[in-house]
């Protein structure tokens, strides 16, 4: 029980292409999905994952860079926690899936996507 409680979680929003159902399944198995939405491009999953997933986040961005010749855009829904549509709702949550905190300081996800 102590091992489970000591796992640090991060809140992420990711869009998984439909042909990568294995990644969506992994998110469901290892995390807590708060919301899932389906669109033409794939499934958007929002939820909590163990911090070790930041490394996976880094792998995604490495892949995006590797295939930059065919990827036309990447959308992050906001810049910092102090100015996001998410802060307009009283969810009680403070860990928004953005790259900067309320003081505009980089969060761990920033390092994961910028370290190349």
N, C-alpha and C positions, 0 to 999 in steps of 0.2 A: 504494500500500500504506500509506503514512504517513497518508493521509487516512482510510482505513478504520480504522486503529488509533487514531486520535485522536478518534473519535466516542465521546462519553461515553454510557454506557448506563444505563438505570434499569430496575428490576424492577417489573412491574405485574401485577395480577390484575384482569381486567375481565370483566363479563358482557355479552355482545352479544346483543340480541334476534334471534330467527331471521329476522325480516324485514330485518335489516341485515347480510346476508351480505357486503356491500361492506366493512364495517368489519373483519369477521373476516378477509377476504382481505387487507386492507391490513396487519393485524397479522402475518399469515403472510409477506407479501412483504417488509416492512421490518424485521421483528424476528426473534427466535428464540423459537419457542414451546416451552416446557418441558413444559407439560401442557395438555390440552384436555379438558373434560368437558361433556357435554350433559345438560340438565335441561329441565323443562317450560317454564321462562322464557326459555331461550336457551342459548348456548354460553359457558362460562366459559373464558377463555384466560389462561394464566399464562406469563410469559416476559419477555425483555429487549427493550426498544425504545430507539431513540435518544432522548436527553433532549428533543429538540424535541417529542416526543410529550406532554410535560407540558402544552404549549399545547393539545393535543387533549384531554387530561384536563380542562383548564379548560373547553373547549367542551362536553364532556359534562355537567359540573356546571351550566353555564349553561342547557343544555337541560333538565336535571332541574328547575332552579328555574322555568324558563318553564312547564313542564307540571306544576308541583307540585300542581295541583288533581286530577290523575289518577294521580300516582305515590304509592303508599301507603307505600313504604319503600325504603331504600337500606342495604345491609349492607356494612360494612367488617369484615374478619375480624381484629379486634384493634385495639389502640390504639398500643402502642409496641413496638419491637423487643426489649425486654428481657422482655416478658411475652406471648408468643404461642405457640400450638401449633407454629408453624414452628421455633421455637428448640429444641424438644424432639428434633428429628432432627439427626443429624450430617451435614448436607449440605455443610458447609464454607462455606455462603453466609451473608453478613452483611447483605445488602441486601433485607430483607423488604419486602413491598408494603404498608407501613403509613405513617401520617402523621407518626409521631414516632420518633426514634432511641432507642438504649438509654439515653440521658441525658434522655429526654423533651423533647428539643429538636425543633422543627418541621423536617421534611424538605422538600425543594422541592415535593413533591406537596401538602403542606399549603397552601402559598401558592397553588398552582394551583386548589385547590377553595374556598379561603376568600376569595379576592380578588374581591369583587363589590360 
